[in-house]
Amino acid sequence: MTIDEAQPELTSAVRSPQWYLSATRWTQLTLTEDDPSALDVDFWVDVMTRTRSNALCLSAGGYMAFYPTQIPYHYRSTHLGDRDVFGELVEAARGLDMHVMARVDPHAVHAEAAQAHPEWLDHGLDGAPVEHESMPGLWWTDPMSPSHWEFTTQIAQEIVREYDVDAVFANRWEGRRRVSYNPLTRAAFLSATGQELPVETDPSDPAWPAFTAWRRRQLSELVVHWDDAVREIRPHVRFIPNRGGALTRDLESDLVEDRYPMFFVDKQGRSGLEASWTPGRVGKRARGLYPDRPVALITSVGPEDGELRWKDSVADPHETRGLVVDGFAHGALPWFTKFKGECFDTRWVQPMADAFRLHARVEQATGHLRHTAEVALLDCVDRASATPFGQGHGGGAHEDGVYQALIEARIPFEYIAEEALTAQRLRGVRVLVIPTGADLVPATVAAIEQYVADGGGLVAGYDAGLTGGSDGSPGRLALGDLLGVRLTGGVRGPLKNKYMSLEAGHPLTAGYDGAQRILAGAHVLDIEALPDADVAFRFVPDYPDLPMEEVYPRPGPTPPAVVTRQHAGGGRTVHIAFDIGEVYWRALQSDHGRLIADSVTWALGRQPSRVSVNGQGLVDLAVREGEDEIAVTVVNLTDPMAMRGQRHDALPLHDQEVVLTIPDGAELGTADLVIAGGPARTEERDGRLHIPLETVDDLEVVHVTWTPTRTDAVQHGGQA
């Protein structure tokens, strides 16, 4: 049933251009070819009602149509018959006052389309079309070809013309992420650059830089083309292709920034050694680049494994609920995705409903507040790992280790993307942490130098600002003068059995009672300290780890391992001259975690943190603020499976305490426990408000309002 047939009054209605601001809980249903014959619409209405979903993403077409398409070679499900399952579910969702987004997938076509339009197909280096490796008889499409620019555009326009949708969502739209030697693509690249396409098996091919730039531009222009096409039909509708954690970093931001009113990050679950705080990082990282744009985290109801791929199974309910909760605690709106309309196992429904309802309660109480933190991680562009098919981003294991250490230390923190680093973004941030970040651009260096001069703190990982030196040759440390260090060599490693000694009396050496030295890292940076800097730890000279009779220290130089500096403007800096984040993530030795946390605490200075949470257990903290109010979210991550695999149980936390600094000129208004319900017990001591939490299951949110006692402004922390 089309929109014109079902609700003719809507054909002239204009939906709000800002519909996405109220799309905060998403149901996604990806249909399979046999679903139309037995799809139970009432079941899905019940699921959307139980989860309090206010937005639906639903399979419409592209690779396969689930509505009566009129476009030639747009393959219809053979089980569709006289049904319009897409239209039925759109109508049902609109009946629940939900937003609707149509999902299209243009990455492959069936044999009939491939035979009629070989110009749509991805071609290999041998010049032959590329058959789909997972499903013989299907063919990969080329995103640079008319398959995407014309055929998919027609499909999107047909859907928007015929159905009451707010957006079109493209899945797997970037193709194989390989070079396509389609003749049309060859000709287009040659015309644009004067070069032949690079040989994908030859990384030294001189055409790679031009191809990388050209591909980025083409995909970015495709995003604009699709968005313009649907907005011509209904001005409020948007075409929003799928994104990963890079957001727009692997596209041309000058073209696509205004084409993504919100983001959908496709990180459907954790596998391998991913920690339980992974979903929360999605929200933080997205906010670090685009602080004012909504981001939804796509979470599968099933387990995630890149090789085994159990798409029709379900994850443990504790895992499902935990992923959603940690995500929305840090602003990643909940979105669950279910493959196949038929359910072989419904054990996912109740935990997803529980998690979504928790979000609804938190959103109602604190959704109007902004995320803040006194500590921020700089999310550097990883230029060294950039590939022809996407700009690198994130700090890998270096960042993972620092993230884990701050979680364990219960230090709330946010992200700031390197491209978004400004004085305005740094307002209220007392310490900036750079886990890793070689080749920082001059604008980044200048912003950091000014920030420290104005009193900000800085903790820098060993290669932060390093240019060159990774091959052992001397390099340049762009932040060296600021940090109080000078390079004397390059990066050395990998090393085994490496240690550092404690310099007596330095604050960072506290807490290691009984130790003359502690373990260092696998890669070290040879430096010396400038005269106005202090050395907290020094490297012990290298010595072998085998044979055992040879494992003893030898005399030799003891260059600095950790250097601190106090600046005239009040700022404090710490430079750790080895791969502390990576080695902590790899080995999880407590001395490394303590050093990371203590470095941040020391850089904060004498003024205590405005927010702290006391108690035992692993928690993930988020802080949100508004005018005269603050909310502290405590997410319980305490579980034997917190660092690997699905959680199998939930371990409640007890005897936690939230401590807040009372703003100058303010007194307590209200203090509520959002999840437990009702007022919180409070006690004021020495300018601090103490709020005990008897039990934390999935999470608790402490929401406090202040009442000014005089007219001068209450001071709040800034937004990272």
C-alpha positions, -999 to +999 in steps of 0.1 A: +000+000+000+015+033-010+012+065+010-011+080-016-035+050-012-033+048+025-033+084+037-039+108+009-038+138+032-001+131+039+009+136+003+009+174+008+020+173+044+056+184+052+074+165+079+098+184+101+133+189+086+145+181+122+127+148+125+160+131+135+161+150+168+132+130+181+144+096+166+161+084+198+153+046+200+155+026+168+142-008+157+158-022+126+144-051+107+165-066+078+142-088+059+151-120+041+137-132+008+113-158+024+099-133+050+070-119+030+052-152+029+047-154+066+057-120+081+038-114+114+033-076+114+016-078+148+047-094+164+068-064+152+042-039+164+044-055+198+082-054+198+083-017+188+058-010+215+076-030+242+109-013+234+093+021+232+109+026+198+102+059+181+120+051+149+121+022+124+148+013+098+133-013+075+144-032+044+130-017+013+151-024-018+183-022-037+197-057-038+161-070-032+128-052-032+102-059-005+076-037-021+060-038-056+087-019-074+082-007-109+118-002-118+133-027-144+159-051-130+151-042-094+148-077-081+116-084-061+115-111-034+100-142-050+078-146-019+063-112-021+033-122-041+005-096-037+019-083-004+037-051+002+055-060+035+075-028+034+043-007+031+025-027+058+053-021+083+057+016+074+020+020+080+021+002+113+051+022+125+034+055+115+004+043+135+027+042+165+039+078+157+073+065+147+098+079+123+107+056+094+139+051+074+140+029+043+170+006+040+186+000+006+216-022-002+232-015-036+263-037-032+252-066-054+228-075-082+213-107-095+222-124-128+195-108-149+206-073-140+242-083-144+236-096-179+216-066-189+240-040-174+276-053-172+286-016-169+272-017-133+296-044-122+328-044-102+357-057-124+388-074-111+424-068-122+419-094-149+390-073-164+363-098-156+332-090-134+335-101-098+311-127-086+299-126-050+321-148-029+293-157-004+265-163-029+274-176-063+252-162-091+253-127-076+276-100-088+294-071-070+285-036-082+309-008-087+300+023-066+315+046-092+292+032-119+256+039-130+246+011-106+248+036-077+245+069-095+215+061-116+199+027-106+201+032-068+190+068-072+159+057-091+151+032-063+155+058-036+132+082-054+106+056-060+105+047-023+103+084-012+076+091-038+054+062-028+059+058+010+058+080+040+094+079+051+118+103+067+150+090+053+168+064+031+196+044+046+223+028+024+241-004+036+273-017+021+272+012-003+310+015-007+314-018-026+342-043-021+367-016-009+390-027-037+400-012-070+373-018-096+387-021-131+353-015-147+359+002-181+338+032-171+357+036-139+390+033-157+380+060-182+366+084-154+398+081-134+420+086-165+400+117-175+402+132-139+438+125-132+456+116-164+467+083-148+458+047-151+442+030-121+468+016-097+476-021-097+460-033-065+487-059-059+514-033-061+515-009-031+543+011-047+522+020-077+526+058-081+489+062-090+478+053-054+477+089-040+457+102-069+433+072-067+428+077-029+419+113-034+397+106-064+378+078-047+371+099-016+358+127-038+336+104-058+320+088-028+314+121-012+298+135-043+276+103-044+264+111-009+254+146-021+238+133-052+216+108-034+206+134-008+196+159-034+176+133-053+153+124-024+150+160-012+137+170-046+107+148-039+101+155-002+122+183+012+123+169+047+136+135+036+174+127+039+195+100+023+220+089+050+245+063+039+259+040+066+290+050+085+315+034+108+335+049+136+353+072+111+321+092+106+330+116+078+368+113+082+372+090+052+350+113+030+355+149+019+341+169+049+336+201+029+311+182+008+293+159+032+293+177+066+259+191+060+246+159+045+248+139+078+223+155+103+229+124+125+251+093+124+244+056+126+276+038+137+275+002+126+293-015+155+269-043+162+287-060+190+320-069+205+342-099+198+377-110+205+394-089+232+370-059+230+361-045+264+326-039+277+331-001+275+334-003+237+298+010+231+303+041+252+334+050+232+313+052+201+292+080+216+323+098+229+342+096+197+313+108+176+308+137+200+345+145+198+341+154+161+305+165+160+294+175+195+259+186+185+248+158+162+229+128+174+246+094+169+229+060+171+248+028+178+236-001+158+236-032+181+228-067+169+205-089+189+229-117+181+265-125+188+292-109+167+320-129+151+336-118+119+343-153+107+316-176+122+287-151+117+257-166+135+232-142+121+201-161+133+212-166+169+209-144+199+234-130+223+233-136+260+207-112+275+233-097+299+255-089+270+227-073+250+215-052+278+250-041+288+260-030+253+229-008+249+232+007+284+269+016+282+263+031+247+234+054+257+251+064+290+276+082+267+251+095+242+250+067+217+213+064+210+200+028+212+194+010+179+189-028+177+191-047+145+174-080+138+181-101+107+151-118+094+115-111+103+109-146+115+122-153+149+137-187+157+147-175+192+129-147+210+152-145+241+165-111+228+132-093+230+128-088+268+165-077+275+163-053+246+130-040+259+145-036+294+175-017+280+154+006+258+130+014+287+160+023+308+170+047+281+135+062+280+137+069+317+172+085+315+163+105+284+132+120+301+152+130+332+185+141+317+183+141+279+183+179+279+218+181+295+251+182+277+280+158+282+310+174+300+343+163+314+375+179+329+396+153+310+396+148+273+414+124+250+427+139+217+414+117+189+442+121+164+440+113+127+461+082+123+479+092+091+504+064+093+477+037+089+455+055+063+447+032+034+434+039-001+400+029+011+397+051+042+415+075+063+429+059+095+414+070+128+418+062+164+449+052+184+445+015+183+460-003+213+477+029+226+443+044+230+427+012+243+452+010+271+448+046+282+410+043+279+411+012+302+433+028+327+410+059+330+379+036+333+396+017+362+407+049+379+371+062+376+382+094+358+353+108+336+366+119+302+355+129+268+370+130+233+380+159+211+388+151+175+421+166+162+402+183+133+378+200+159+405+211+184+399+247+192+401+270+223+363+269+225+363+230+226+389+231+253+370+254+276+365+236+309+389+208+300+416+207+326+437+179+312+442+169+275+456+133+270+473+122+238+476+084+239+495+084+205+497+108+176+526+111+153+527+139+127+505+163+144+497+192+121+510+227+130+475+240+139+471+212+164+505+219+180+497+256+182+463+250+198+479+227+224+507+251+232+482+279+237+460+257+259+490+248+282+501+285+283+466+293+295+469+268+324+457+235+308+473+202+316+487+177+291+497+141+293+514+128+261+522+093+250+556+086+237+552+094+200+528+123+204+539+149+179+568+127+166+577+131+130+602+104+117+621+082+141+600+051+137+628+034+118+654+043+145+666+074+127+664+108+145+631+125+142+615+157+154+592+160+184+568+189+177+557+191+214+592+186+227+598+222+240+563+222+256+569+189+273+604+198+284+622+171+264+645+169+235+650+139+212+684+122+213+675+093+190+645+076+175+622+049+186+638+017+198+622-017+200+606-041+203+624-046+236+620-073+263+627-071+300+628-033+300+625-014+333+626+021+348+638+033+381+619+057+404+633+091+412+628+096+449+605+124+460+586+129+427+548+128+432+544+103+404+565+077+422+541+074+451+522+042+454+551+018+445+563+012+480+590-015+481+599-011+445+633+003+433+621+000+397+590-010+377+584-024+343+586-001+313+575-007+277+583-026+245+592+005+224+610+035+239+618+070+227+654+082+234+651+117+250+667+140+274+650+164+298+654+202+294+667+221+324+633+234+337+617+199+336+617+172+362+623+135+358+600+111+376+613+078+362+645+068+343+651+039+320+673+012+334+700+002+308+689-026+285+699-062+295+690-096+282+660-117+292+678-151+285+697-172+294+686-168+330+722-165+342+725-133+322+694-116+335+709-089+356+714-051+352+745-036+337+759-001+341+750+024+314+731+056+306+698+061+323+678+085+301+644+099+312+614+076+309+588+100+324+593+138+324+571+164+340+570+201+338+551+229+356+544+259+335+543+296+344+506+298+336+497+270+360+496+242+334+513+208+341+526+185+314+537+148+315+556+130+288+558+092+290+587+081+266+575+046+259+544+029+245+526+028+278+490+026+264+498-002+240+517-022+265+491-018+292+464-030+268+486-059+259+498-070+293+474-052+318+501-048+344+488-027+372+519-005+375+512+008+340+476+016+347+485+034+379+511+055+361+486+066+334+459+075+360+484+092+383+498+113+354+463+126+347+456+132+383+489+151+388+483+172+357+449+182+371+468+202+398+458+208+434+422+215+427+402+183+431+379+169+404+344+183+405+330+148+402+342+116+417+327+082+425+341+061+453+338+024+458+350-009+445+343-025+411+346-015+374+324+013+364+320+036+334+312+072+343+294+099+323+287+135+334+260+157+319+253+193+329+230+222+323+223+255+339+222+248+377+220+210+373+242+180+369+237+143+362+263+116+370+258+082+353+274+052+369+274+022+345+282-012+362+308-031+341+318-054+370+318-088+354+342-117+348+336-112+310+342-074+310+373-078+289+364-106+265+333-123+251+297-123+261+287-114+296+269-144+312+257-128+344+251-095+361+269-087+393+253-058+413+276-032+429+271-021+465+283+008+486+291+033+459+293+071+466+290+100+442+308+131+454+302+165+438+318+199+444+291+224+454+293+253+429+303+287+444+272+306+455+248+277+453+230+253+476+213+220+470+180+221+452+170+185+445+189+152+443+172+122+427+181+086+417+167+082+382+168+044+380+160+035+416+134+063+417+129+089+444+151+113+463+187+105+471+202+107+505+228+135+507+253+149+531+274+181+527+310+180+540+337+206+533+320+221+502+313+186+487+280+168+483+282+131+492+255+108+477+255+071+486+243+045+462+232+013+479+229-009+448+238-004+411+225-031+388+230-020+351+234+017+359+223+045+382+219+082+374+222+108+401+205+140+391+212+171+412+199+206+408+214+237+425+197+268+437+219+300+434+221+320+466+234+351+450+233+367+415+268+359+404+270+331+378+274+296+389+305+281+373+302+250+352+327+228+335+330+231+298+321+207+271+348+185+256 
